């Protein structure tokens, strides 16, 4: 049986080591570190005392387990003592990864009276008289709340609001780095749908948009639906729609590579949770001929009865041939496999029974439904959620541009049309001359992506009548503060 490869995550350690100050001692240390799998990158002297020396040693290791091996090897040296060990990942998180900086310096009394009392009173009264001015005169126009309850974090599961906080800080960094949007993590200490909705509604005056994140299904559906209905600012659960947008973008180009129109495709989607359900709806919205949802118990169909209302919707609107059975049964003759489910569930022999030039998107992270090298002899196009293989499907390609476009036109909501526009904008980044089986989706670091997505989303918002502002060509803003 083939081994399922785990992604390598390299770490940089800093060990502060006290040891004897005698000839040959450092050579013993270096050999021990090397034998344990570490590579010394730098050595800094911390202090020297009679007979003892303390050094800070920077060491590269391949994984967390190797890091522990290195520490044990150092501690096994006669007379050596590890004072502390840090790694680069933890050091990057010390004190948090984001902060708030003022845009206007306060250097004198005039500055103080302008940004605070008494000058701020005029601005406050102007907004009280015309609330729409909050978009011009406060952080609201460019600020997104990243909201979670910590119940479905990355591949970590239910780790609670504090455990989720570093992830939400990272999401806020991505908003700023890629789309110049000021985002702030809001980690709620409740899993009650009513309490989540009420809390977000009450804090919403500060924000121009709400990004829901890592909320488990099926509660995430109700939270998003109720917030969209209640608020007049964009709300999007990124785990659902960001993922779906990028999957559709990749599929648009994959279909072009194999010469099959979207309207002729039959797809199987493995996993009927948040991401799977949103992906299925987006594929159908884009005109894909048929989608067969598959979960642990098999294909959702119109014969069986389901308590889950979302599964009932899927059963009624998908699987036109009413196929039944497990994944291995329903893949026969289909064009596309999309997995947002579990590692190792797709076998090469299943792909061999698919239609001509099958497309395989194995999205489970960190270990996909099938490793690309196992699928390669049978699949025409392969994509994963990983960065160490071609065609990484990453929702970072979608959410910064979607919110950038929505904020630019002060959209009241993010519509299905806006999401479809985002998917096509991402797909079109890859030109006809560039498109190939190993390049159906642009890199997350392609600087063209956010701008293209933002413009497409903004244009669609204006077209669909959900925009409150028509941007000028250069995106200039009227800052008139006259009451």
SVG drawing of the C-alpha trace seen along z (x, -y; Angstrom):
<svg xmlns="http://www.w3.org/2000/svg" viewBox="-38 -74 79 76">
<polyline fill="none" stroke="black" stroke-width="0.4" points="0.0,0.0 1.4,-3.4 2.3,-5.8 0.3,-9.0 2.7,-11.8 2.5,-14.6 3.5,-18.1 6.9,-19.1 6.8,-22.2 10.3,-23.5 11.1,-25.3 13.9,-27.5 14.8,-27.0 16.7,-29.2 18.3,-27.4 20.0,-29.2 22.6,-26.7 24.9,-26.9 27.9,-24.6 31.6,-24.3 33.9,-26.9 36.7,-24.5 38.4,-23.4 36.3,-21.1 33.1,-21.7 31.4,-23.5 32.4,-20.7 30.7,-18.2 27.6,-20.4 27.6,-20.8 28.0,-17.1 25.1,-16.3 22.8,-18.8 23.8,-17.5 23.3,-13.8 19.8,-14.6 18.8,-16.2 19.4,-19.9 21.4,-22.4 23.2,-25.2 22.5,-28.5 24.0,-31.0 25.8,-31.1 25.6,-34.2 27.5,-34.7 25.2,-35.6 27.6,-35.7 30.9,-34.2 31.8,-33.4 34.7,-31.5 34.5,-28.0 31.0,-28.5 29.6,-30.0 26.1,-30.8 25.3,-30.8 22.2,-31.4 22.2,-28.8 19.9,-29.1 19.0,-25.7 17.0,-24.6 14.9,-21.5 12.5,-19.7 9.6,-19.2 8.5,-19.6 9.6,-16.0 13.1,-16.7 13.1,-19.8 12.5,-17.7 15.2,-15.2 17.7,-18.1 16.8,-19.3 17.2,-15.9 20.6,-15.4 21.9,-18.7 20.6,-17.9 22.4,-14.6 25.8,-16.3 27.7,-16.2 27.7,-19.6 25.3,-21.2 22.0,-22.8 19.2,-24.2 18.1,-27.4 15.2,-27.9 14.1,-26.9 12.0,-29.0 10.9,-28.4 10.3,-30.9 6.6,-30.2 6.0,-31.0 8.3,-34.0 6.3,-35.4 3.2,-35.2 4.7,-36.8 2.4,-39.7 0.0,-38.9 0.5,-39.5 -1.5,-42.7 -1.9,-46.1 -3.7,-49.4 -1.7,-52.4 -3.1,-56.0 -3.2,-57.6 -2.8,-61.1 0.1,-62.0 -0.8,-63.9 2.1,-66.3 0.5,-69.3 -2.7,-70.7 -4.1,-71.6 -3.7,-68.0 -5.4,-66.8 -8.3,-69.1 -8.8,-68.1 -8.9,-64.3 -10.5,-64.4 -12.4,-66.9 -13.6,-69.5 -13.1,-69.1 -14.4,-65.5 -17.9,-66.7 -18.6,-68.3 -17.8,-65.1 -20.0,-63.0 -22.9,-65.4 -22.6,-65.2 -22.7,-61.4 -25.7,-61.5 -27.6,-63.7 -26.6,-61.5 -25.5,-57.9 -24.2,-57.3 -21.3,-59.7 -19.9,-57.0 -18.6,-55.3 -16.6,-58.5 -15.5,-59.6 -14.8,-56.5 -13.0,-53.2 -16.3,-51.6 -15.6,-52.2 -12.5,-49.9 -12.9,-47.5 -14.0,-43.9 -14.8,-41.8 -13.3,-38.3 -15.9,-36.5 -15.6,-32.9 -16.7,-30.8 -13.6,-28.5 -15.7,-25.4 -14.2,-24.3 -10.7,-25.8 -8.5,-24.7 -7.9,-21.0 -7.9,-21.4 -11.6,-21.2 -13.3,-22.7 -10.5,-24.5 -12.5,-27.4 -12.2,-31.2 -8.8,-31.6 -7.3,-28.7 -8.8,-30.3 -7.4,-33.8 -4.0,-33.3 -5.8,-32.0 -8.1,-34.9 -5.2,-37.3 -3.6,-35.6 -6.7,-36.1 -6.7,-39.8 -3.1,-40.0 -4.1,-38.5 -6.9,-41.1 -4.4,-43.9 -1.5,-42.5 -3.5,-41.4 -6.3,-43.9 -5.4,-46.8 -8.5,-46.1 -8.3,-46.7 -9.6,-43.5 -9.9,-42.6 -10.5,-39.2 -13.7,-38.8 -13.6,-35.4 -16.9,-34.7 -17.2,-32.6 -20.5,-31.0 -21.8,-28.4 -25.4,-29.5 -26.7,-30.7 -28.9,-33.4 -26.1,-34.8 -23.6,-34.8 -26.1,-36.6 -27.1,-39.1 -23.5,-39.9 -22.5,-40.5 -25.5,-42.7 -24.7,-44.8 -21.1,-45.4 -21.8,-45.8 -21.9,-49.7 -18.1,-49.7 -17.6,-47.5 -18.1,-47.7 -18.3,-43.9 -18.4,-40.6 -16.2,-37.6 -17.5,-34.5 -14.8,-32.0 -14.4,-28.5 -17.9,-28.0 -19.0,-24.4 -21.9,-23.1 -24.8,-23.2 -24.9,-26.2 -22.8,-28.2 -25.6,-28.2 -28.2,-29.7 -25.7,-32.2 -24.9,-33.5 -28.4,-33.5 -29.7,-35.4 -26.9,-38.0 -27.4,-38.5 -31.1,-39.1 -30.5,-41.5 -27.5,-43.6 -27.1,-46.0 -23.3,-45.3 -21.7,-42.3 -21.6,-39.0 -19.7,-36.0 -18.8,-32.7 -15.4,-32.2 -15.1,-28.5 -18.2,-28.1 -18.0,-30.6 -14.3,-31.5 -13.5,-27.8 -16.4,-27.4 -15.4,-30.4 -11.8,-29.2 -12.9,-25.6 -15.2,-26.9 -12.3,-29.1 -10.0,-26.1 -12.8,-24.0 -13.5,-26.6 -9.9,-26.3 -9.6,-22.5 -12.7,-22.1 -11.0,-24.2 -7.8,-22.0 -9.8,-18.8 -12.1,-20.4 -15.4,-19.9 -17.9,-22.7 -19.1,-23.3 -22.7,-22.5 -21.7,-19.0 -19.9,-18.1 -21.1,-15.6 -19.4,-16.0 -19.2,-14.1 -18.6,-16.3 -17.4,-14.3 -18.3,-16.0 -21.6,-17.7 -20.7,-20.1 -20.2,-23.9 -17.6,-23.9 -19.2,-21.0 -22.7,-22.5 -21.5,-25.9 -19.4,-24.4 -22.3,-22.3 -24.6,-25.4 -21.9,-27.4 -21.3,-24.7 -25.0,-24.5 -25.2,-28.2 -22.4,-28.2 -24.3,-25.7 -22.6,-22.4 -25.0,-19.7 -25.2,-17.6 -23.6,-17.3 -23.8,-14.1 -23.3,-14.9 -21.6,-12.1 -21.2,-11.9 -20.0,-9.1 -23.2,-7.0 -23.1,-7.4 -24.7,-9.5 -27.5,-11.8 -30.6,-10.8 -34.3,-11.4 -35.2,-7.9 -33.7,-8.2 -35.1,-10.6 -32.8,-13.2 -33.4,-15.1 -30.8,-17.7 -32.6,-20.4 -29.5,-21.2 -29.1,-17.6 -32.8,-17.5 -32.1,-20.5 -29.1,-18.8 -31.1,-15.5 -33.9,-17.4 -31.7,-19.6 -28.8,-17.3 -28.1,-13.8 -30.4,-13.9 -30.0,-10.2 -30.7,-9.4 -27.6,-7.3 -27.2,-5.4 -24.2,-3.8 -20.8,-4.7 -18.2,-6.9 -16.7,-3.9 -20.2,-3.2 -21.2,-6.7 -17.9,-7.8 -18.6,-5.5 -18.5,-7.6 -18.4,-11.1 -16.1,-13.8 -15.1,-15.5 -14.3,-14.5 -14.2,-17.3 -13.2,-16.3 -13.7,-18.4 -13.9,-15.5 -11.3,-13.1 -7.8,-11.8 -7.2,-8.7 -10.8,-7.9 -10.3,-8.1 -8.5,-5.1 -6.7,-5.1 -9.1,-2.4 -12.1,-4.7 -10.5,-7.3 -9.9,-4.7 -13.7,-4.2 -14.4,-7.8 -15.1,-9.5 -12.5,-10.4 -9.8,-12.8 -11.1,-12.9 -10.6,-16.0 -9.7,-15.4 -9.7,-18.1 -8.6,-16.5 -9.0,-19.4 -8.7,-17.7 -5.9,-19.3 -3.3,-18.5 -3.7,-15.1 -5.9,-15.0 -8.4,-12.4 -5.7,-11.0 -2.0,-12.0 -1.3,-13.6 1.3,-11.0 -1.2,-8.2 -3.8,-10.0 -1.5,-11.1 -1.6,-7.9 -5.4,-8.3 -6.4,-11.9 -6.0,-14.6 -6.0,-17.5 -5.2,-17.3 -5.6,-20.1 -5.2,-20.0 -5.3,-22.5 -1.6,-22.1 1.2,-24.5 3.7,-21.7 1.9,-20.5 0.7,-22.4 -2.8,-23.9 -3.3,-24.9 -6.9,-25.8 -6.7,-28.4 -9.5,-30.7 -6.9,-33.4 -7.4,-33.9 -11.0,-34.9 -11.9,-36.6 -9.5,-39.7 -10.8,-40.7 -14.4,-39.9 -14.5,-42.1 -12.3,-44.8 -14.9,-45.1 -17.8,-45.0 -16.3,-47.7 -15.4,-49.9 -19.1,-50.2 -20.5,-49.9 -22.4,-46.8 -25.3,-45.8 -24.6,-42.2 -22.5,-39.7 -24.7,-38.1 -24.4,-34.8 -23.7,-36.9 -20.8,-38.6 -19.3,-35.3 -19.6,-33.9 -18.0,-37.1 -15.1,-36.6 -14.6,-33.0 -14.5,-34.0 -12.1,-36.8 -9.7,-34.4 -9.9,-32.0 -9.2,-34.6 -5.9,-35.5 -4.6,-32.3 -4.4,-33.1 -5.1,-30.7 -1.4,-30.5 -0.5,-29.8 -3.2,-27.3 -2.2,-23.7 -3.0,-20.6 -0.5,-21.9 -1.6,-25.6 -5.4,-26.0 -5.3,-28.5 -3.1,-31.5 -0.7,-31.7 -1.9,-33.4 1.0,-35.8 0.0,-36.8 -0.5,-40.6 -3.2,-40.8 -5.7,-38.6 -7.1,-40.9 -7.5,-43.9 -9.2,-41.7 -11.6,-40.1 -12.4,-43.5 -13.3,-45.1 -15.4,-42.2 -17.3,-42.0 -17.8,-45.8 -19.1,-45.9 -21.6,-43.0 -22.7,-44.7 -23.6,-47.9 -25.3,-45.8 -27.4,-43.9 -28.4,-47.1 -26.8,-46.2 -24.2,-49.0 -24.6,-52.3 -21.7,-54.0 -20.7,-54.0 -16.9,-54.3 -15.1,-56.7 -12.4,-55.5 -9.6,-56.1 -11.7,-55.1 -11.6,-58.6 -13.8,-59.4 -15.8,-62.5 -14.7,-63.4 -17.0,-66.4 -17.8,-66.6 -20.2,-69.5 -23.2,-68.7"/>
</svg>
